[in-house]
Amino acid sequence: MTPYARRGVHGQTVESLARRILGGHIPEGATLDLVALQSELDVSLTALRESLKVLAAKGMVDARQKRGTFVRARADWNLLDADVLRWQFEGADEATDADRTLLRNLAEVRAIVEPAAVRLAAQRRTEEDLAALDAALDAMDAHGADAGQAVEADLAFHRALLAATHNELLERMEMVIEPGLAHRDRIVHSHPHSEDPVPAHRAVLDAVRERDPGAAERAMRALLVQAGRDLDRIDGPDDPRAQGAPSDDVKGTGGK
């Protein structure tokens, strides 16, 4: 998906407004002054209205007679939308409090989805799936010192794992997982004291290759715990829901 900022004035306006809302600079319930925004953003009123239609489709704004255009409550926002997720993470070099909460939410989603998904991948993977996983792991190993390429390799690996389930709905989960995973990876891979991610990923791939669902699930849970340690090492585990730290009912299930 092409970021809106690369789609000309319209796209830049969409992203500018979205980030202001997501960052709380335009708070929930606020009525937008379209004339002031038009002047500030230096766009036509038509372009501004078209941009607001995009945000309305994502549940972020609405328009009513006598009230005008206003920011809807966060509970109404489509937080699983790929653009909304990316806007919340993109451009940040460090995890803010809001980012950290999202990263922990992402960790909980991953702890639910990926161990189950990798069990299916171990049962259903094809030679083509293994080739994609091998290529991603080789790239991760080769470009470990290059944060940007290491991030892309990691995303490719997890994308290939979801594809190996041969479940269309699970494959679409990449739209939810990738924006936050990319942000987490950018933070972790740019830190000099992070653990080498290759062995944990290789353990997952080896189990998938051997068609061993139980071993694949255990390896994935170990990978997620390592991911949590990496982020905690940078930011500090200041929340009982710190990323990658599975709850007691999650621990130990991988072998069953």
C-alpha positions as CSV (number, residue, x, y, z in Angstrom):
1,M,0.0,0.0,0.0
2,T,1.4,3.4,-1.0
3,P,1.6,5.8,1.9
4,Y,-0.8,8.7,1.5
5,A,2.1,11.2,1.7
6,R,3.3,9.9,-1.7
7,R,0.0,10.6,-3.3
8,G,0.4,14.4,-3.8
9,V,-1.3,17.3,-2.0
10,H,-4.4,15.2,-1.2
11,G,-2.4,12.4,0.4
12,Q,-0.2,14.8,2.4
13,T,-3.3,16.6,3.7
14,V,-4.8,13.3,4.8
15,E,-1.7,12.3,6.7
16,S,-1.3,15.7,8.3
17,L,-4.8,15.7,9.6
18,A,-4.7,12.1,10.7
19,R,-1.5,12.5,12.7
20,R,-2.9,15.6,14.4
21,I,-5.9,13.7,15.5
22,L,-4.0,10.6,16.5
23,G,-1.5,12.6,18.4
24,G,-4.2,14.5,20.3
25,H,-3.4,17.9,18.8
26,I,-7.0,17.9,17.5
27,P,-8.8,16.3,20.4
28,E,-11.8,13.9,20.4
29,G,-15.0,15.9,20.0
30,A,-13.3,19.0,18.6
31,T,-15.1,20.8,15.8
32,L,-12.8,21.5,12.9
33,D,-12.4,25.1,11.6
34,L,-12.2,24.2,7.9
35,V,-11.4,27.8,6.8
36,A,-8.5,27.9,9.3
37,L,-7.3,24.5,8.3
38,Q,-7.5,25.4,4.6
39,S,-5.3,28.4,5.2
40,E,-2.9,26.6,7.5
41,L,-2.4,23.6,5.2
42,D,-2.4,25.8,2.1
43,V,-4.9,23.6,0.2
44,S,-8.1,24.2,-1.6
45,L,-11.4,23.7,0.3
46,T,-12.2,20.9,-2.2
47,A,-8.9,19.1,-1.4
48,L,-9.5,19.5,2.3
49,R,-13.1,18.1,2.1
50,E,-11.8,15.1,0.0
51,S,-9.2,14.4,2.7
52,L,-11.8,14.5,5.4
53,K,-13.8,12.0,3.5
54,V,-10.9,9.6,3.7
55,L,-10.7,10.1,7.5
56,A,-14.5,9.8,7.8
57,A,-14.3,6.4,6.1
58,K,-11.8,5.3,8.8
59,G,-14.2,6.4,11.5
60,M,-12.0,9.3,12.7
61,V,-14.3,12.3,11.8
62,D,-17.9,12.9,11.0
63,A,-20.1,15.8,9.8
64,R,-23.5,16.9,11.1
65,Q,-25.8,19.7,10.3
66,K,-25.5,22.6,12.8
67,R,-22.3,21.1,14.3
68,G,-20.0,20.9,11.3
69,T,-17.1,18.4,10.9
70,F,-15.8,17.0,14.2
71,V,-13.4,14.4,15.6
72,R,-15.2,11.2,16.7
73,A,-14.5,9.4,19.9
74,R,-11.4,7.1,19.7
75,A,-13.7,4.1,20.3
76,D,-15.2,4.8,16.8
77,W,-11.9,4.9,15.0
78,N,-10.9,1.9,12.8
79,L,-7.7,1.1,14.7
80,L,-7.2,-2.0,12.7
81,D,-7.0,-0.1,9.5
82,A,-3.5,-0.4,8.0
83,D,-3.2,3.4,7.4
84,V,-4.4,4.3,10.9
85,L,-1.9,1.8,12.4
86,R,1.0,3.1,10.3
87,W,0.1,6.8,11.0
88,Q,0.4,6.1,14.7
89,F,3.9,4.6,14.4
90,E,5.6,6.1,11.4
91,G,8.2,8.7,11.8
92,A,8.9,8.1,15.5
93,D,12.5,7.2,16.4
94,E,11.7,6.2,19.9
95,A,8.7,4.6,21.6
96,T,6.5,7.3,23.3
97,D,4.1,6.3,26.0
98,A,1.3,6.0,23.4
99,D,3.5,4.0,21.1
100,R,4.5,1.7,23.9
101,T,0.9,1.0,24.8
102,L,0.2,0.2,21.1
103,L,3.3,-2.0,21.0
104,R,2.1,-3.9,24.0
105,N,-1.3,-4.3,22.5
106,L,0.4,-5.6,19.4
107,A,2.5,-8.1,21.5
108,E,-0.7,-9.5,22.9
109,V,-2.3,-9.8,19.5
110,R,0.9,-11.5,18.2
111,A,0.9,-13.9,21.2
112,I,-2.6,-15.0,20.2
113,V,-2.3,-15.1,16.5
114,E,1.3,-16.2,15.6
115,P,1.7,-19.3,17.7
116,A,-1.6,-20.7,16.3
117,A,-0.7,-19.6,12.8
118,V,2.7,-21.3,12.9
119,R,1.0,-24.5,13.9
120,L,-1.0,-24.4,10.7
121,A,2.1,-23.3,8.7
122,A,3.9,-26.4,9.9
123,Q,1.0,-28.6,8.7
124,R,0.4,-26.9,5.4
125,R,3.6,-25.4,4.2
126,T,4.7,-26.0,0.6
127,E,8.2,-26.0,-0.9
128,E,7.5,-22.5,-2.2
129,D,6.6,-21.4,1.3
130,L,9.9,-22.8,2.6
131,A,11.8,-21.0,-0.1
132,A,10.2,-17.7,0.9
133,L,11.1,-18.3,4.5
134,D,14.6,-19.3,3.7
135,A,15.1,-16.2,1.6
136,A,13.8,-13.9,4.3
137,L,16.0,-15.6,7.0
138,D,19.1,-15.4,4.7
139,A,18.4,-11.7,4.2
140,M,18.0,-11.2,7.9
141,D,21.3,-12.9,8.5
142,A,23.2,-11.1,5.8
143,H,21.9,-7.6,6.6
144,G,21.8,-7.8,10.4
145,A,24.1,-4.7,10.7
146,D,21.8,-2.7,8.4
147,A,18.7,-1.7,10.4
148,G,16.6,-0.8,7.4
149,Q,17.2,-4.1,5.5
150,A,17.0,-6.1,8.7
151,V,13.5,-4.7,9.3
152,E,12.4,-5.6,5.8
153,A,13.8,-9.1,6.1
154,D,12.0,-9.6,9.4
155,L,8.7,-8.4,7.9
156,A,9.2,-10.7,5.0
157,F,9.7,-13.7,7.3
158,H,6.5,-13.1,9.3
159,R,4.6,-12.3,6.1
160,A,5.8,-15.7,4.6
161,L,4.8,-17.5,7.8
162,L,1.2,-16.2,7.6
163,A,1.1,-17.0,3.9
164,A,2.2,-20.6,4.7
165,T,-1.0,-21.1,6.7
166,H,-2.9,-21.0,3.4
167,N,-5.7,-19.3,5.2
168,E,-6.8,-16.0,3.5
169,L,-8.0,-14.4,6.7
170,L,-4.8,-15.1,8.6
171,E,-2.8,-13.8,5.6
172,R,-4.6,-10.5,6.0
173,M,-3.4,-10.3,9.6
174,E,-0.2,-8.9,8.1
175,M,-2.0,-5.6,7.7
176,V,-2.6,-5.5,11.4
177,I,0.8,-6.8,12.6
178,E,3.2,-5.2,10.1
179,P,3.0,-1.5,10.9
180,G,3.6,-2.0,14.6
181,L,6.2,-4.8,14.0
182,A,8.1,-2.5,11.6
183,H,8.1,0.3,14.2
184,R,9.3,-2.1,17.0
185,D,12.0,-3.5,14.7
186,R,13.3,0.0,13.8
187,I,13.7,0.7,17.5
188,V,15.3,-2.6,18.3
189,H,17.6,-3.1,15.3
190,S,19.0,0.4,15.8
191,H,20.0,-0.5,19.4
192,P,23.5,-2.0,19.8
193,H,22.6,-4.4,22.7
194,S,19.7,-6.2,21.1
195,E,19.8,-10.0,20.9
196,D,20.6,-11.6,17.6
197,P,17.1,-12.5,16.1
198,V,18.3,-15.0,13.6
199,P,18.6,-18.1,15.9
200,A,15.0,-17.7,17.2
201,H,13.7,-17.3,13.7
202,R,15.7,-20.2,12.5
203,A,14.2,-22.4,15.2
204,V,10.7,-21.5,14.0
205,L,11.7,-22.3,10.4
206,D,13.3,-25.6,11.3
207,A,10.1,-26.7,13.1
208,V,8.0,-25.6,10.1
209,R,10.3,-27.5,7.8
210,E,10.0,-30.6,9.9
211,R,6.2,-30.3,9.9
212,D,6.2,-30.3,13.7
213,P,3.3,-28.0,14.9
214,G,4.2,-28.3,18.6
215,A,7.8,-27.4,18.2
216,A,6.9,-24.6,15.8
217,E,4.5,-23.1,18.4
218,R,7.1,-23.4,21.2
219,A,9.7,-21.7,19.0
220,M,7.4,-18.9,18.1
221,R,6.5,-18.3,21.8
222,A,10.3,-18.2,22.5
223,L,10.8,-15.7,19.7
224,L,8.0,-13.4,21.1
225,V,9.5,-13.6,24.5
226,Q,12.9,-12.5,23.1
227,A,11.2,-9.7,21.2
228,G,9.8,-8.5,24.5
229,R,13.2,-8.6,26.2
230,D,14.7,-6.5,23.4
231,L,12.2,-3.8,23.8
232,D,12.2,-3.9,27.6
233,R,16.0,-3.6,27.5
234,I,15.6,-0.3,25.7
235,D,12.6,1.2,27.4
236,G,12.4,-0.6,30.7
237,P,9.5,-2.9,31.8
238,D,7.4,-0.2,33.4
239,D,4.1,-2.0,32.8
240,P,3.0,-5.5,33.9
241,R,1.9,-6.0,30.3
242,A,5.4,-5.3,29.0
243,Q,5.8,-6.5,25.4
244,G,6.4,-10.2,24.9
245,A,5.8,-11.2,28.5
246,P,3.1,-13.8,28.2
247,S,0.6,-14.3,31.0
248,D,0.7,-17.4,33.1
249,D,-2.1,-19.0,31.0
250,V,-0.1,-18.5,27.9
251,K,3.2,-19.8,29.2
252,G,3.8,-23.5,28.9
253,T,1.0,-24.1,26.4
254,G,3.4,-24.5,23.5
255,G,4.3,-28.1,24.3
256,K,0.7,-29.3,24.5
